[in-house]
Each structure stands twice: as C-alpha cells, then as structure tokens.
C-alpha cells in the first residue's frame, strides 16, 4: 500500500513510500492491521480530526541555540514534528490502526503542536517529537541516567506523569534527536499542571503566548557538519580494521578511491545533504545498503542565499573479490523542503550513454548509477585514489570546493563544477500549521484548500510534483531555470580586489 501525505499549502497528495502489512497475534477484540515501511521524513503535515475534543491538546516546545537554554537564544524557523503513537486499547484514533502527526515552525515564542491526550489515564496517548532546522536534527534533553527537571523544562511531579524519555534512553548507541512522552491532559484543579507544557484544546492562545518561564519541552542545536555510516565497520585511522566483505565501503585495502559529488543549493540556510548508497548492478549486492553520508552545505561568500556541498558517495568498481564491477546506486537527498532544479548536462549525457539509467522521478532527490570512470569537475564528480583513505578524501574535498580537477580550496565556490542543483524553501517562522488555522478560522482554511486543489487540477500536475510549505509554485512551462553553469552574483565577482 502506498502512503501519501497531504500538502496543506497546495491541496495535492504526494507519494511518500510503500507500506506493507505485517502479521502478529493481537487481542481477539482488536481488529487492527499494522503497516510497516521505510520513510525519510523532512517535514510533515498529515493529520486527522476524528477524535473527541476533550481528547485533544497542544504541546509547548521551544528550540535553543545551545544547551544553556537562554531565553534570548531561542531559534526561529525550526520544524517541530509530533507523531502520535498507537494509543492504548480502548482509546480512539481514526482510523484505529493509525496515529497522526503534524509539524509546526517555531516563532519567537516556540511552537504549539496538536496531540491526542487523556485526563484519566496519563499513558493512554503517547507522542514522539523531533526537531529539524534546515534538515539538521536538533538534540533533545537527556533522560538518563536520571531526569533533570531544570534541563528538560518541566517540574516534578508533572514530569514523572509525562514519562519523558529521550530516544537513546535504553540504548546509548541510538540518536539523541527525539523524545517520547505520555500526553497527559492537565488537571485544572492541580496547580502543578496548569502552567504547561500540555494545554487543553481550547487553550491554544494561552499555549502560544505562554512566557518562557512557563513549563515547556526543549531541543537544542549541536553543530555537526557530517555523519558517516558504513554497514561494514571500518576505522579510516586504522587500516587493520578493514574487513573483506561484499558490502565494504572500501573494497581494496591497498588502494583507497574516494568519490565526491558537488551539490549546489539555492536557499536561505545551510542544509544537510545525504547520499544513500546501495548495490546497483552486482548480483551479490544489488539493493543492499553500503552506507550513508551526511554533509552540511557551506555558504558561498559571493552568492546570496546559495551554498554548496561536497558529498561523498561509494565509488563504482570492483568489489573485494575483484571479479565483477558494481555500479553503485547513489541517491542525493537534501534534508529539507527542496526540489531538484538542474542537472549538469555533461553528467546527464554520460549517464544516458552508459546504461542502465536510474529513474529520477522524485524531484526531491537525484539518483544515478555512479560512473565507473573518474570524470572530473566538468561533470561535478571528484575522484582521488591514494593509499591513505583520509588523504584521498581531503584532496577530493579540496578540489570539489574549488570546482577544479587539479586545484585546492577551502572557500566554497558553490556554482562552479557542480553536478546537480536544488532549490530549498523555508516556511515562514511562526506561521500556523493548517491544523491550527482550521481551529481558529475553519471556514477560511477549508476554502483555502478547495481553491488550491482546484488550482492543482488546472495545472494538471503529476502525483510526484513537490510543492512546498513556503507557498512556492512549481515552475511553469516557460519558467527560466538556472543551470549549474549560470552565475547570478549579488556582490563582487571572484578575483576582484
């Protein structure tokens, strides 16, 4: 079964992925079907309203620049997402087997997220909360080895009732970027529960205007420029840790070949860009994951609202047994509300002349069967081979920043020697989610959806068109697009004094 999400700004349904039913013994009175699948969530806005009003609440969340949690260092523009998990048996959610999720962008006073709640049983409904800024995942406050109410932002005994747990509570190897709570509806007769972070459904205004001294849940920013994951572990500082395996990122311990692709991003922030690397053509690895790479884009000092990212991908070539070539299936995915707007013409021609050609139907990503040849800067591909993997990567990154095949730079030239270009948009800080607009002005919100759905039908847009929460329109047939080679400067030209 395909999963679709409703874009509240356009009224268009967008395909997110495929879910498959899983079996399992459940209670005889529970007629539920559970669906499982893999999804990459960048921003979320799907919801349903078919739950009684007395079981709806709002959750107050704030984001901070660091773990000092200074009120004057709150972050705006952070997308807070809340996912309602499966409720306890006997508590309604419609459809019964689905939770719901919604996202709100923080303004100067944080964000209030709608959630299911119950006043009688604290754990009847639970929620999973995350925060991202331009695709960067923010960290939640720790819940182990013991709860710290001052850091979490909620005092006892209400904190204990919420059952706050960070995502790494039971396994320190997991990410620290989410927390789970019981959405315990506050008791109006208990003074400890009338000051947040959970507010009744009709107290949205109180939630949105709550002072920073009121109880709230917190995320904070941790500067991380990159993330690397190999299915077969290997320490680049210790070559003896290499393991001969078909899924090894580096197939030859005597010669390390590093490959990077240069991505140009037009958008107001720096964005994390991910490469997902799967076996593409080798029968032993086809469809299996080699590893992931996340890299933060770097601003171009001469181009307004433009940054570039040099993203590592697994090179195509012989695997460890040196018997057959595998062309790695590489997907490049900016972690934000982004759409692909240009592909390097030389790279496009090369890939079309070296089949098979990977499908590129999804406008939020770029996918290719990686070239076997070491192409170079004209294609936006940078390849270096050395006996030291770290040195090979450093040289390739320097060339990629410079946009040349023989130079080296640590100043990002985002529009030089690029392979693919994305345009990213941000929702205005503090803008209400569609759920909130539906609460405060239901007639106008429904009319807005009807108008935009009609506009979508008139455009005849295919299901996979990506329209963004910022309200940006997909380019029409005559819209001009910037190519990787075009330059539109707002400041001085390179090389000027």
Phi and psi in degrees as a GROMACS rama.xvg file:
@    title "Ramachandran Plot"
@    xaxis  label "Phi"
@    yaxis  label "Psi"
@TYPE xy
-82.8118  142.968  UNK-2
-103.99  130.969  UNK-3
-121.921  148.23  UNK-4
-117.864  145.297  UNK-5
-91.1053  120.455  UNK-6
-79.54  112.194  UNK-7
-68.9237  -16.8216  UNK-8
-86.0106  -25.1842  UNK-9
-117.224  -19.5637  UNK-10
77.123  10.4528  UNK-11
-95.11  140.219  UNK-12
-86.7693  132.421  UNK-13
-119.962  132.525  UNK-14
-71.6854  132.005  UNK-15
-109.338  -31.6573  UNK-16
167.256  -173.877  UNK-17
-116.485  132.595  UNK-18
-113.629  146.006  UNK-19
-126.032  141.406  UNK-20
-70.1177  144.407  UNK-21
-123.157  143.619  UNK-22
-86.0085  174.919  UNK-23
157.931  148.189  UNK-24
-79.7923  125.86  UNK-25
-122.551  172.218  UNK-26
-59.9318  148.041  UNK-27
-60.9882  -29.3785  UNK-28
-88.9224  -2.27516  UNK-29
-101.652  108.153  UNK-30
-98.0558  84.1953  UNK-31
-127.116  146.458  UNK-32
-117.413  127.334  UNK-33
-105.019  132.825  UNK-34
-115.628  138.112  UNK-35
-127.939  141.434  UNK-36
-168.04  172.687  UNK-37
-105.553  127.776  UNK-38
-133.57  149.905  UNK-39
-110.342  108.954  UNK-40
-94.3238  119.06  UNK-41
-106.421  -42.1706  UNK-42
-152.51  142.848  UNK-43
-129.271  147.264  UNK-44
-150.85  10.7623  UNK-45
-77.5603  144.065  UNK-46
-157.906  164.976  UNK-47
-139.413  158.51  UNK-48
-118.855  6.3356  UNK-49
-84.3017  55.216  UNK-50
-134.173  139.128  UNK-51
-52.98  147.22  UNK-52
-59.694  -34.006  UNK-53
-71.8568  -4.2453  UNK-54
-114.502  29.7562  UNK-55
-123.03  140.618  UNK-56
-141.844  177.795  UNK-57
-124.973  143.791  UNK-58
-114.244  126.583  UNK-59
-89.6171  124.702  UNK-60
-132.862  139.718  UNK-61
-126.105  153.303  UNK-62
-121.126  141.176  UNK-63
-125.816  158.415  UNK-64
-70.1786  -24.8163  UNK-65
-159.094  -179.606  UNK-66
-83.9738  12.3527  UNK-67
-79.7837  -20.625  UNK-68
55.8695  41.9259  UNK-69
-72.5743  133.742  UNK-70
-56.2363  -33.1829  UNK-71
-82.623  0.91619  UNK-72
-113.209  30.2602  UNK-73
-73.446  148.657  UNK-74
-101.302  132.884  UNK-75
-100.338  156.346  UNK-76
84.7522  7.80171  UNK-77
-84.3905  130.827  UNK-78
-87.9314  110.602  UNK-79
-95.9133  125.38  UNK-80
-117.017  133.983  UNK-81
-121.572  125.529  UNK-82
-111.879  120.171  UNK-83
-78.0039  122.634  UNK-84
-82.3812  172.252  UNK-85
-59.0785  125.57  UNK-86
-72.028  166.963  UNK-87
-65.2459  151.626  UNK-88
-53.9548  136.522  UNK-89
94.9442  -6.08765  UNK-90
-108.448  132.574  UNK-91
-77.1454  145.457  UNK-92
-151.907  140.438  UNK-93
-120.913  122.732  UNK-94
-64.4231  159.025  UNK-95
-58.4537  -34.895  UNK-96
-87.6614  0.802608  UNK-97
-115.428  144.321  UNK-98
-88.8069  -158.177  UNK-99
-146.402  159.016  UNK-100
-142.502  156.82  UNK-101
-153.184  161.734  UNK-102
-136.546  146.57  UNK-103
-135.785  142.299  UNK-104
-92.5479  131.958  UNK-105
-68.8224  139.718  UNK-106
-107.161  -158.546  UNK-107
-67.8818  -13.4306  UNK-108
-123.163  34.8817  UNK-109
78.9571  -153.287  UNK-110
-146.213  149.818  UNK-111
-117.678  121.513  UNK-112
-110.464  132.86  UNK-113
-70.1653  143.912  UNK-114
-155.42  157.504  UNK-115
-80.0507  147.13  UNK-116
-151.921  169.739  UNK-117
-148.755  141.86  UNK-118
-89.8886  -19.4834  UNK-119
-92.1476  -42.9499  UNK-120
-119.527  110.896  UNK-121
-57.422  -37.3883  UNK-122
-96.0084  16.3449  UNK-123
-60.0664  -41.2466  UNK-124
-124.728  137.429  UNK-125
-129.285  157.941  UNK-126
-137.343  151.021  UNK-127
-118.136  124.236  UNK-128
-122.919  134.958  UNK-129
-130.995  166.578  UNK-130
-144.28  134.032  UNK-131
-135.027  146.813  UNK-132
-127.958  106.022  UNK-133
58.8509  33.718  UNK-134
89.1589  -14.9692  UNK-135
-77.6241  128.996  UNK-136
-82.8733  127.162  UNK-137
-87.4316  156.033  UNK-138
-93.0305  147.127  UNK-139
-92.1864  164.82  UNK-140
-74.7451  141.766  UNK-141
-64.3189  149.267  UNK-142
-115.087  -2.4443  UNK-143
-135.415  153.467  UNK-144
-72.8491  -16.8638  UNK-145
-151.606  157.484  UNK-146
-70.298  138.956  UNK-147
-117.888  96.9245  UNK-148
-56.16  -35.5974  UNK-149
-65.2429  -35.7531  UNK-150
-79.1657  -42.4203  UNK-151
-67.8032  -33.758  UNK-152
101.123  8.62107  UNK-153
-132.827  132.409  UNK-154
-85.6796  158.845  UNK-155
-78.4602  151.474  UNK-156
-90.6578  -2.40222  UNK-157
-62.3635  -34.8271  UNK-158
-58.9145  -41.9925  UNK-159
-64.4336  -34.136  UNK-160
-67.3638  -32.1091  UNK-161
-75.0289  -20.9378  UNK-162
62.0862  41.4668  UNK-163
-59.0358  129.287  UNK-164
-144.382  123.056  UNK-165
-74.9085  158.876  UNK-166
-61.6981  -20.3059  UNK-167
-100.945  18.3796  UNK-168
-58.4362  -43.5266  UNK-169
-96.7524  -19.2554  UNK-170
-138.223  105.825  UNK-171
-64.6373  -12.5071  UNK-172
-80.8082  -12.3297  UNK-173
-79.391  164.326  UNK-174
-64.7199  158.882  UNK-175
-107.965  25.1161  UNK-176
-103.476  18.3597  UNK-177
-154.796  161.66  UNK-178
-139.214  159.17  UNK-179
-122.9  138.739  UNK-180
-136.246  156.483  UNK-181
-81.3609  127.931  UNK-182
-87.2506  80.8707  UNK-183
-85.4839  113.222  UNK-184
-62.343  133.371  UNK-185
-66.1732  143.997  UNK-186
-86.4585  115.417  UNK-187
-63.809  -16.497  UNK-188
-93.2285  0.629311  UNK-189
-112.192  111.3  UNK-190
-61.6858  -25.7045  UNK-191
-70.4539  -14.005  UNK-192
-115.1  8.38774  UNK-193
-101.408  9.77  UNK-194
-122.779  28.6072  UNK-195
88.4808  174.083  UNK-196
-88.256  -2.9271  UNK-197
-100.562  133.358  UNK-198
-125.741  142.069  UNK-199
-60.1293  160.227  UNK-200
-56.0157  -39.9151  UNK-201
-83.6217  6.33751  UNK-202
-109.822  32.4598  UNK-203
-59.2828  -44.4246  UNK-204
-62.2143  -40.4074  UNK-205
-62.4745  -40.146  UNK-206
-63.7211  -47.5588  UNK-207
-67.4194  -29.8994  UNK-208
-101.242  7.33674  UNK-209
-60.3845  137.217  UNK-210
-67.6087  160.289  UNK-211
-65.8328  -18.3467  UNK-212
-76.3971  -16.597  UNK-213
-72.2247  156.191  UNK-214
-62.0919  139.386  UNK-215
-158.987  163.145  UNK-216
-98.837  153.454  UNK-217
-130.386  146.188  UNK-218
-125.814  158.403  UNK-219
-145.237  157.236  UNK-220
-87.3279  135.563  UNK-221
-124.094  118.915  UNK-222
-69.9536  110.01  UNK-223
-129.029  121.455  UNK-224
-90.9655  -20.6072  UNK-225
-157.506  160.632  UNK-226
-142.899  134.188  UNK-227
-128.892  134.632  UNK-228
-137.457  125.773  UNK-229
-113.701  132.988  UNK-230
-60.7406  -41.5986  UNK-231
-99.6902  109.212  UNK-232
-59.3269  143.377  UNK-233
-158.122  129.685  UNK-234
-95.0787  117.612  UNK-235
-66.9938  -18.9712  UNK-236
-85.2726  -7.75315  UNK-237
-134.978  94.4664  UNK-238
-65.8896  -19.8998  UNK-239
-72.6448  -9.92713  UNK-240
-82.4142  -1.82629  UNK-241
-64.7939  139.758  UNK-242
-125.267  130.238  UNK-243
-73.6487  110.781  UNK-244
-154.173  148.426  UNK-245
-61.5818  -24.606  UNK-246
-100.198  13.7995  UNK-247
-65.6255  134.278  UNK-248
-63.4215  -42.2838  UNK-249
-105.645  104.723  UNK-250
-77.2881  -17.0488  UNK-251
-126.801  111.181  UNK-252
-73.0924  -7.81541  UNK-253
-93.2144  -17.5216  UNK-254
-149.799  115.866  UNK-255
-105.843  119.658  UNK-256
-107.906  117.15  UNK-257
-102.305  133.687  UNK-258
-125.178  134.922  UNK-259
-134.31  148.887  UNK-260
-120.031  139.722  UNK-261
-98.2619  127.443  UNK-262
-117.906  127.512  UNK-263
-98.6994  134.376  UNK-264
-125.507  125.26  UNK-265
-102.74  108.674  UNK-266
-176.284  164.258  UNK-267
-76.1971  -11.4086  UNK-268
-126.949  178  UNK-269
-88.9347  142.168  UNK-270
-126.43  145.444  UNK-271
-78.3475  133.304  UNK-272
-119.446  128.178  UNK-273
-106.779  140.529  UNK-274
-112.391  126.818  UNK-275
-107.488  125.588  UNK-276
-120.303  115.397  UNK-277
-120.469  156.923  UNK-278
-61.1184  134.02  UNK-279
-110.748  -41.6919  UNK-280
-128.637  -18.8167  UNK-281
-76.0904  130.889  UNK-282
-62.2098  -24.083  UNK-283
-83.583  -17.9816  UNK-284
-125.213  -4.38266  UNK-285
-54.7905  124.666  UNK-286
82.4352  -2.92922  UNK-287
-97.9681  146.349  UNK-288
-78.4493  130.285  UNK-289
-87.1567  -44.1721  UNK-290
172.563  176.198  UNK-291
-125.82  149.592  UNK-292
-136.611  127.301  UNK-293
-115.486  131.608  UNK-294
-136.461  134.494  UNK-295
-81.838  135.493  UNK-296
-68.8835  155.555  UNK-297
-117.556  132.615  UNK-298
-65.451  140.983  UNK-299
-83.108  123.292  UNK-300
-70.6391  -15.6169  UNK-301
-108.726  -7.84289  UNK-302
-117.875  127.564  UNK-303
-73.2154  137.313  UNK-304
53.7859  39.5036  UNK-305
-136.684  136.089  UNK-306
-139.886  168.454  UNK-307
-136.258  152.939  UNK-308
-133.548  134.323  UNK-309
-103.441  105.845  UNK-310
-108.373  125.464  UNK-311
-74.0124  142.135  UNK-312
-135.519  160.826  UNK-313
-75.1695  124.012  UNK-314
-63.2106  146.051  UNK-315
-74.2704  159.676  UNK-316
144.599  -169.156  UNK-317
-64.0414  144.417  UNK-318
-86.921  -173.474  UNK-319
-62.9687  -25.2684  UNK-320
-83.3425  -3.41054  UNK-321
55.5089  33.7217  UNK-322
-113.007  -25.7463  UNK-323
-151.952  139.738  UNK-324
-78.2702  141.801  UNK-325
-118.396  127.314  UNK-326
-91.9896  109.733  UNK-327
-62.8199  134.314  UNK-328
-87.1675  108.125  UNK-329
-109.326  129.749  UNK-330
-117.469  127.925  UNK-331
-105.641  120.193  UNK-332
-134.48  106.654  UNK-333
-66.2812  139.392  UNK-334
-91.8738  76.3172  UNK-335
-175.714  -169.624  UNK-336
-85.2765  81.9185  UNK-337
-126.43  151.18  UNK-338
-135.01  147.006  UNK-339
-74.7216  129.944  UNK-340
-118.917  -15.8576  UNK-341
-159.717  147.602  UNK-342
-127.704  136.208  UNK-343
-52.2556  125.542  UNK-344
-61.3789  -40.8467  UNK-345
-65.4116  -41.4466  UNK-346
-65.7455  -41.6455  UNK-347
-60.6308  -44.4336  UNK-348
-65.1133  -40.8585  UNK-349
-61.5013  -47.1393  UNK-350
-64.3015  -36.2895  UNK-351
-70.111  -26.906  UNK-352
-88.7433  -2.66257  UNK-353
-128.33  74.1604  UNK-354
-67.8485  165.336  UNK-355
-74.4175  155.935  UNK-356
-102.097  128.885  UNK-357
-71.7272  145.965  UNK-358
-69.001  139.67  UNK-359
-127.917  49.3919  UNK-360
-77.8319  -27.2873  UNK-361
-87.5852  119.724  UNK-362
-76.0034  -6.414  UNK-363
-90.7691  3.87856  UNK-364
-148.945  165.213  UNK-365
-124.68  127.239  UNK-366
-123.503  138.654  UNK-367
-150.047  153.721  UNK-368
-86.2267  108.652  UNK-369
-54.8323  140.067  UNK-370
-65.5668  144.47  UNK-371
-78.826  -33.4016  UNK-372
-75.5411  145.511  UNK-373
-78.7926  91.6484  UNK-374
-69.7735  -66.205  UNK-375
122.669  -176.896  UNK-376
-67.2512  -27.6143  UNK-377
-63.2726  -21.7173  UNK-378
-102.784  -8.74491  UNK-379
79.7514  17.2797  UNK-380
-116.639  133.266  UNK-381
-127.014  122.255  UNK-382
-130.178  130.979  UNK-383
-137.61  137.373  UNK-384
-116.885  134.491  UNK-385
-156.183  164.313  UNK-386
-77.198  -11.9744  UNK-387
-114.768  117.839  UNK-388
-63.075  -36.6147  UNK-389
-66.2258  -40.5667  UNK-390
-66.3248  -40.5071  UNK-391
-60.1006  -41.8385  UNK-392
-69.4084  -41.2762  UNK-393
-62.9054  -42.3248  UNK-394
-64.9908  -43.8068  UNK-395
-63.594  -40.4218  UNK-396
-65.2408  -42.0593  UNK-397
-60.4521  -42.2914  UNK-398
-66.6995  -38.6228  UNK-399
-64.8274  -45.6721  UNK-400
-56.4927  -42.0202  UNK-401
-76.6807  -24.4826  UNK-402
76.6358  26.0672  UNK-403
-131.832  166.66  UNK-404
-93.8626  -5.62389  UNK-405
-137.529  2.7262  UNK-406
-95.8235  -170.753  UNK-407
-157.618  133.743  UNK-408
-153.941  154.509  UNK-409
-115.754  9.47966  UNK-410
-101.454  121.115  UNK-411
-71.4548  122.581  UNK-412
-107.21  87.1493  UNK-413
-65.3265  -27.3677  UNK-414
-102.694  13.5152  UNK-415
-114.379  126.779  UNK-416
65.0172  40.9149  UNK-417
-97.2023  154.043  UNK-418
-99.1412  -38.5168  UNK-419
-149.393  147.757  UNK-420
-122.243  136.398  UNK-421
-121.452  149.597  UNK-422
-114.291  127.527  UNK-423
-118.757  144.268  UNK-424
-125.228  153.505  UNK-425
-119.749  138.01  UNK-426
-68.477  141.458  UNK-427
-57.9196  136.414  UNK-428
-60.7196  134.782  UNK-429
82.6687  -5.2094  UNK-430
-65.9563  137.613  UNK-431
-69.2269  145.088  UNK-432
-70.4121  165.333  UNK-433
-61.0404  -35.2557  UNK-434
-58.9534  -43.9489  UNK-435
-70.1533  -38.7794  UNK-436
-64.4687  -33.5017  UNK-437
-67.8877  -30.2104  UNK-438
-75.9832  -43.2885  UNK-439
-83.9421  -31.8614  UNK-440
-146.05  73.6363  UNK-441
-60.6907  -40.774  UNK-442
-64.01  -45.4756  UNK-443
-66.3966  -37.5632  UNK-444
-65.9545  -44.414  UNK-445
-66.5542  -37.5659  UNK-446
-64.9045  -37.2945  UNK-447
-61.6427  -44.4182  UNK-448
-63.289  -42.7453  UNK-449
-61.7089  -43.1952  UNK-450
-62.4775  -45.2165  UNK-451
-72.9096  -31.8108  UNK-452
-65.5116  -38.9001  UNK-453
-65.1745  -39.0241  UNK-454
-65.1624  -38.0331  UNK-455
-64.0356  -38.6396  UNK-456
-66.5822  -37.8693  UNK-457
-66.7372  -34.7889  UNK-458
-72.1853  -21.1624  UNK-459
64.9235  35.7602  UNK-460
-69.8798  139.27  UNK-461
-70.9947  163.071  UNK-462
-58.3992  -27.406  UNK-463
-92.2015  5.42479  UNK-464
-63.7575  133.457  UNK-465
-103.079  106.97  UNK-466
-103.954  143.263  UNK-467
-109.264  159.087  UNK-468
-65.3406  -14.5035  UNK-469
-75.9137  -9.95491  UNK-470
93.9447  3.84094  UNK-471
-66.6802  141.636  UNK-472
-94.113  146.795  UNK-473
-64.0979  141.708  UNK-474
-62.948  139.003  UNK-475
-77.1991  -178.427  UNK-476
-64.7382  -23.039  UNK-477
-105.698  7.56494  UNK-478
-67.5701  136.668  UNK-479
-81.9456  138.961  UNK-480
-119.833  141.186  UNK-481
-76.9465  135.431  UNK-482
-96.2253  164.977  UNK-483
-57.8503  -24.012  UNK-484
-90.2458  -12.5043  UNK-485
-75.0542  149.307  UNK-486
-131.584  127.394  UNK-487
-131.996  92.9469  UNK-488
-92.7231  145.377  UNK-489
-110.34  -12.2761  UNK-490
-120.293  -153.558  UNK-491
-71.0893  157.88  UNK-492
-79.9783  154.98  UNK-493
-62.7285  140.512  UNK-494
92.1086  -14.178  UNK-495
-74.2176  148.196  UNK-496
